[in-house]
Amino acid sequence: MSNHALCENLGYAARVAMDFAGKRVLSREAAREYLQMGARAIMQMSAELEEDAIA
């Protein structure tokens, strides 16, 4: 996953957090999908940190 994609996916997760703090305009399905995208980005970064620690 490219750095751009990682940032974009984290941005989607942040959008859900902002939505929860506000009027909650996102549908449940969209919120779930956005959070999953953010989770994938976090897992990818975690894996890269582990690889760097081993190297």
N, CA, C and O atoms as a printed pandas DataFrame, in Angstrom:
     atom_number atom_name residue_name chain_id  residue_number  x_coord  y_coord  z_coord
0              1         N          MET        A               1    0.860   -1.163    0.000
1              2        CA          MET        A               1    0.000    0.000    0.000
2              3         C          MET        A               1    0.910    1.232    0.000
3              4         O          MET        A               1    1.841    1.328    0.800
4              5         N          SER        A               2    0.634    2.153   -0.892
5              6        CA          SER        A               2    1.459    3.355   -0.986
6              7         C          SER        A               2    1.193    4.292    0.190
7              8         O          SER        A               2    0.179    4.177    0.878
8              9         N          ASN        A               3    2.119    5.213    0.404
9             10        CA          ASN        A               3    1.933    6.192    1.476
10            11         C          ASN        A               3    0.670    7.012    1.252
11            12         O          ASN        A               3   -0.042    7.341    2.201
12            13         N          HIS        A               4    0.399    7.338    0.003
13            14        CA          HIS        A               4   -0.811    8.104   -0.313
14            15         C          HIS        A               4   -2.064    7.322    0.082
15            16         O          HIS        A               4   -2.989    7.878    0.674
16            17         N          ALA        A               5   -2.088    6.046   -0.244
17            18        CA          ALA        A               5   -3.244    5.208    0.101
18            19         C          ALA        A               5   -3.387    5.068    1.610
19            20         O          ALA        A               5   -4.502    5.092    2.132
20            21         N          LEU        A               6   -2.258    4.921    2.318
21            22        CA          LEU        A               6   -2.316    4.840    3.779
22            23         C          LEU        A               6   -2.946    6.096    4.362
23            24         O          LEU        A               6   -3.838    6.020    5.207
24            25         N          CYS        A               7   -2.481    7.241    3.909
25            26        CA          CYS        A               7   -3.013    8.513    4.417
26            27         C          CYS        A               7   -4.490    8.672    4.073
27            28         O          CYS        A               7   -5.282    9.136    4.894
28            29         N          GLU        A               8   -4.847    8.288    2.869
29            30        CA          GLU        A               8   -6.245    8.392    2.458
30            31         C          GLU        A               8   -7.133    7.513    3.333
31            32         O          GLU        A               8   -8.199    7.949    3.767
32            33         N          ASN        A               9   -6.705    6.284    3.594
33            34        CA          ASN        A               9   -7.495    5.372    4.415
34            35         C          ASN        A               9   -7.601    5.861    5.854
35            36         O          ASN        A               9   -8.658    5.734    6.472
36            37         N          LEU        A              10   -6.523    6.416    6.393
37            38        CA          LEU        A              10   -6.589    6.991    7.739
38            39         C          LEU        A              10   -7.533    8.192    7.760
39            40         O          LEU        A              10   -8.225    8.432    8.750
40            41         N          GLY        A              11   -7.553    8.936    6.668
41            42        CA          GLY        A              11   -8.477   10.065    6.559
42            43         C          GLY        A              11   -9.928    9.616    6.607
43            44         O          GLY        A              11  -10.769   10.289    7.202
44            45         N          TYR        A              12  -10.224    8.489    5.987
45            46        CA          TYR        A              12  -11.589    7.963    6.049
46            47         C          TYR        A              12  -11.973    7.615    7.483
47            48         O          TYR        A              12  -13.095    7.889    7.910
48            49         N          ALA        A              13  -11.050    7.016    8.226
49            50        CA          ALA        A              13  -11.329    6.684    9.627
50            51         C          ALA        A              13  -11.537    7.956   10.442
51            52         O          ALA        A              13  -12.403    8.001   11.315
52            53         N          ALA        A              14  -10.748    8.983   10.159
53            54        CA          ALA        A              14  -10.918   10.264   10.853
54            55         C          ALA        A              14  -12.277   10.875   10.522
55            56         O          ALA        A              14  -12.902   11.511   11.371
56            57         N          ARG        A              15  -12.724   10.682    9.302
57            58        CA          ARG        A              15  -14.044   11.206    8.903
58            59         C          ARG        A              15  -15.145   10.592    9.763
59            60         O          ARG        A              15  -16.081   11.286   10.161
60            61         N          VAL        A              16  -15.039    9.303   10.050
61            62        CA          VAL        A              16  -16.026    8.635   10.900
62            63         C          VAL        A              16  -15.987    9.231   12.303
63            64         O          VAL        A              16  -17.034    9.485   12.898
64            65         N          ALA        A              17  -14.789    9.455   12.832
65            66        CA          ALA        A              17  -14.672   10.038   14.170
66            67         C          ALA        A              17  -15.310   11.422   14.212
67            68         O          ALA        A              17  -16.004   11.760   15.171
68            69         N          MET        A              18  -15.077   12.218   13.181
69            70        CA          MET        A              18  -15.685   13.553   13.133
70            71         C          MET        A              18  -17.195   13.444   12.997
71            72         O          MET        A              18  -17.935   14.231   13.587
72            73         N          ASP        A              19  -17.647   12.479   12.228
73            74        CA          ASP        A              19  -19.080   12.278   12.043
74            75         C          ASP        A              19  -19.745   11.901   13.364
75            76         O          ASP        A              19  -20.830   12.390   13.676
76            77         N          PHE        A              20  -19.098   11.034   14.140
77            78        CA          PHE        A              20  -19.652   10.625   15.432
78            79         C          PHE        A              20  -19.741   11.808   16.382
79            80         O          PHE        A              20  -20.655   11.877   17.204
80            81         N          ALA        A              21  -18.796   12.743   16.277
81            82        CA          ALA        A              21  -18.794   13.914   17.154
82            83         C          ALA        A              21  -19.841   14.939   16.726
83            84         O          ALA        A              21  -20.199   15.830   17.497
84            85         N          GLY        A              22  -20.322   14.809   15.514
85            86        CA          GLY        A              22  -21.269   15.787   14.985
86            87         C          GLY        A              22  -22.669   15.226   14.843
87            88         O          GLY        A              22  -23.231   14.647   15.772
88            89         N          LYS        A              23  -23.217   15.416   13.646
89            90        CA          LYS        A              23  -24.620   15.067   13.397
90            91         C          LYS        A              23  -24.826   13.651   12.887
91            92         O          LYS        A              23  -25.961   13.243   12.645
92            93         N          ARG        A              24  -23.767   12.909   12.722
93            94        CA          ARG        A              24  -23.837   11.528   12.214
94            95         C          ARG        A              24  -24.597   11.432   10.888
95            96         O          ARG        A              24  -25.697   10.883   10.818
96            97         N          VAL        A              25  -23.989   11.971    9.864
97            98        CA          VAL        A              25  -24.617   11.944    8.548
98            99         C          VAL        A              25  -24.230   10.710    7.735
99           100         O          VAL        A              25  -24.893   10.378    6.753
100          101         N          LEU        A              26  -23.150   10.027    8.146
101          102        CA          LEU        A              26  -22.747    8.818    7.426
102          103         C          LEU        A              26  -23.696    7.669    7.748
103          104         O          LEU        A              26  -24.165    7.529    8.878
104          105         N          SER        A              27  -23.964    6.865    6.752
105          106        CA          SER        A              27  -24.750    5.660    7.008
106          107         C          SER        A              27  -23.901    4.682    7.809
107          108         O          SER        A              27  -22.676    4.793    7.845
108          109         N          ARG        A              28  -24.551    3.744    8.437
109          110        CA          ARG        A              28  -23.836    2.728    9.212
110          111         C          ARG        A              28  -22.868    1.944    8.324
111          112         O          ARG        A              28  -21.746    1.638    8.726
112          113         N          GLU        A              29  -23.320    1.628    7.118
113          114        CA          GLU        A              29  -22.486    0.863    6.192
114          115         C          GLU        A              29  -21.246    1.651    5.789
115          116         O          GLU        A              29  -20.144    1.104    5.746
116          117         N          ALA        A              30  -21.429    2.942    5.491
117          118        CA          ALA        A              30  -20.288    3.776    5.111
118          119         C          ALA        A              30  -19.318    3.912    6.272
119          120         O          ALA        A              30  -18.106    3.815    6.080
120          121         N          ALA        A              31  -19.834    4.136    7.468
121          122        CA          ALA        A              31  -18.969    4.265    8.642
122          123         C          ALA        A              31  -18.170    2.985    8.856
123          124         O          ALA        A              31  -16.974    3.038    9.141
124          125         N          ARG        A              32  -18.819    1.848    8.719
125          126        CA          ARG        A              32  -18.133    0.562    8.902
126          127         C          ARG        A              32  -17.032    0.391    7.861
127          128         O          ARG        A              32  -15.916   -0.011    8.189
128          129         N          GLU        A              33  -17.350    0.696    6.607
129          130        CA          GLU        A              33  -16.366    0.556    5.529
130          131         C          GLU        A              33  -15.179    1.490    5.751
131          132         O          GLU        A              33  -14.030    1.080    5.587
132          133         N          TYR        A              34  -15.445    2.731    6.120
133          134        CA          TYR        A              34  -14.374    3.697    6.359
134          135         C          TYR        A              34  -13.486    3.245    7.512
135          136         O          TYR        A              34  -12.262    3.353    7.433
136          137         N          LEU        A              35  -14.097    2.737    8.584
137          138        CA          LEU        A              35  -13.305    2.265    9.720
138          139         C          LEU        A              35  -12.451    1.063    9.338
139          140         O          LEU        A              35  -11.316    0.936    9.798
140          141         N          GLN        A              36  -12.988    0.184    8.499
141          142        CA          GLN        A              36  -12.209   -0.965    8.042
142          143         C          GLN        A              36  -11.022   -0.516    7.196
143          144         O          GLN        A              36   -9.938   -1.093    7.285
144          145         N          MET        A              37  -11.225    0.503    6.383
145          146        CA          MET        A              37  -10.125    1.033    5.578
146          147         C          MET        A              37   -9.036    1.602    6.483
147          148         O          MET        A              37   -7.847    1.390    6.241
148          149         N          GLY        A              38   -9.443    2.323    7.521
149          150        CA          GLY        A              38   -8.477    2.856    8.476
150          151         C          GLY        A              38   -7.744    1.750    9.210
151          152         O          GLY        A              38   -6.538    1.842    9.442
152          153         N          ALA        A              39   -8.471    0.703    9.577
153          154        CA          ALA        A              39   -7.853   -0.424   10.282
154          155         C          ALA        A              39   -6.822   -1.116    9.394
155          156         O          ALA        A              39   -5.753   -1.502    9.868
156          157         N          ARG        A              40   -7.135   -1.273    8.110
157          158        CA          ARG        A              40   -6.166   -1.884    7.190
158          159         C          ARG        A              40   -4.902   -1.033    7.096
159          160         O          ARG        A              40   -3.792   -1.564    7.063
160          161         N          ALA        A              41   -5.073    0.281    7.054
161          162        CA          ALA        A              41   -3.913    1.172    6.983
162          163         C          ALA        A              41   -3.063    1.045    8.241
163          164         O          ALA        A              41   -1.836    0.995    8.157
164          165         N          ILE        A              42   -3.700    0.992    9.397
165          166        CA          ILE        A              42   -2.968    0.855   10.656
166          167         C          ILE        A              42   -2.232   -0.480   10.698
167          168         O          ILE        A              42   -1.077   -0.532   11.122
168          169         N          MET        A              43   -2.878   -1.552   10.268
169          170        CA          MET        A              43   -2.228   -2.867   10.260
170          171         C          MET        A              43   -1.035   -2.879    9.301
171          172         O          MET        A              43   -0.006   -3.486    9.598
172          173         N          GLN        A              44   -1.169   -2.215    8.162
173          174        CA          GLN        A              44   -0.066   -2.142    7.199
174          175         C          GLN        A              44    1.119   -1.395    7.809
175          176         O          GLN        A              44    2.263   -1.832    7.683
176          177         N          MET        A              45    0.844   -0.268    8.470
177          178        CA          MET        A              45    1.929    0.490    9.093
178          179         C          MET        A              45    2.575   -0.313   10.211
179          180         O          MET        A              45    3.792   -0.261   10.389
180          181         N          SER        A              46    1.785   -1.043   10.955
181          182        CA          SER        A              46    2.314   -1.877   12.030
182          183         C          SER        A              46    3.232   -2.957   11.464
183          184         O          SER        A              46    4.301   -3.220   12.015
184          185         N          ALA        A              47    2.818   -3.574   10.377
185          186        CA          ALA        A              47    3.641   -4.603    9.737
186          187         C          ALA        A              47    4.958   -4.013    9.246
187          188         O          ALA        A              47    6.009   -4.641    9.367
188          189         N          GLU        A              48    4.897   -2.800    8.691
189          190        CA          GLU        A              48    6.117   -2.158    8.215
190          191         C          GLU        A              48    7.052   -1.831    9.374
191          192         O          GLU        A              48    8.269   -1.946    9.234
192          193         N          LEU        A              49    6.505   -1.429   10.508
193          194        CA          LEU        A              49    7.332   -1.172   11.692
194          195         C          LEU        A              49    8.028   -2.446   12.154
195          196         O          LEU        A              49    9.204   -2.423   12.520
196          197         N          GLU        A              50    7.293   -3.559   12.135
197          198        CA          GLU        A              50    7.879   -4.842   12.527
198          199         C          GLU        A              50    8.996   -5.243   11.577
199          200         O          GLU        A              50   10.038   -5.736   12.009
200          201         N          GLU        A              51    8.778   -5.031   10.284
201          202        CA          GLU        A              51    9.806   -5.360    9.292
202          203         C          GLU        A              51   11.052   -4.520    9.518
203          204         O          GLU        A              51   12.171   -5.025    9.421
204          205         N          ASP        A              52   10.863   -3.234    9.821
205          206        CA          ASP        A              52   11.997   -2.348   10.078
206          207         C          ASP        A              52   12.747   -2.769   11.336
207          208         O          ASP        A              52   13.972   -2.659   11.389
208          209         N          ALA        A              53   12.033   -3.246   12.340
209          210        CA          ALA        A              53   12.663   -3.661   13.592
210          211         C          ALA        A              53   13.511   -4.913   13.389
211          212         O          ALA        A              53   14.543   -5.087   14.038
212          213         N          ILE        A              54   13.066   -5.781   12.483
213          214        CA          ILE        A              54   13.792   -7.024   12.213
214          215         C          ILE        A              54   15.036   -6.744   11.372
215          216         O          ILE        A              54   16.073   -7.381   11.553
216          217         N          ALA        A              55   14.925   -5.793   10.460
217          218        CA          ALA        A              55   16.030   -5.495    9.525
218          219         C          ALA        A              55   17.205   -4.843   10.190
219          220         O          ALA        A              55   18.198   -4.539    9.529
